Structure formats: C-alpha cells, structure tokens
C-alpha cells in the first residue's frame, strides 16, 4: 500500500529546506527558494507542465465557467477559473 506524505505549504517547505542546507546562509536560501516559486508561477501562467522528479507534476487545467450561489444571501454568481 502506498503511503501519502503530508501536504506542506511554502513556509513548511522553506523551513525543511533551511534545516537540510547548512552550507549557505538563510538569506541566500530564502531568495533561492522564492525565485524557484516565481519561476513555477511564470511557467504555470504560460500553461506549461512542470515535473519535479520524486515530488510531483504541476499543470494548469482550464475549467468552464459555472454558476454558484453565495450562502449568505443566496445570490447567484458566475465563477470563472
């Protein structure tokens, strides 16, 4: 049976990266990490697929617009993604 690793957000990933990389100072590591995520965002905004070996695949998926209702006032709204 395959076990799933717990989900991590950006700050959790940065903390674990900083713990594993003791050679460089924290500011260099943090700027590298932020630049890495900027590059991911740029590539995904261009609808490019990104594959990180032993980590995962990131890709955008175009979804059709749909109507939903606001639970507070029951007003129908058009949502686009």
HELIX and SHEET records of a PDB file:
HELIX    1   1 UNK A   10  UNK A   20  1                                  11    
HELIX    2   2 UNK A   26  UNK A   45  1                                  20    
SHEET    1   A 2 UNK A  50  UNK A  52  0                                        
SHEET    2   A 2 UNK A  56  UNK A  58 -1                                        
SHEET    1   B 2 UNK A  66  UNK A  69  0                                        
SHEET    2   B 2 UNK A  76  UNK A  79 -1                                        
END                                                                             
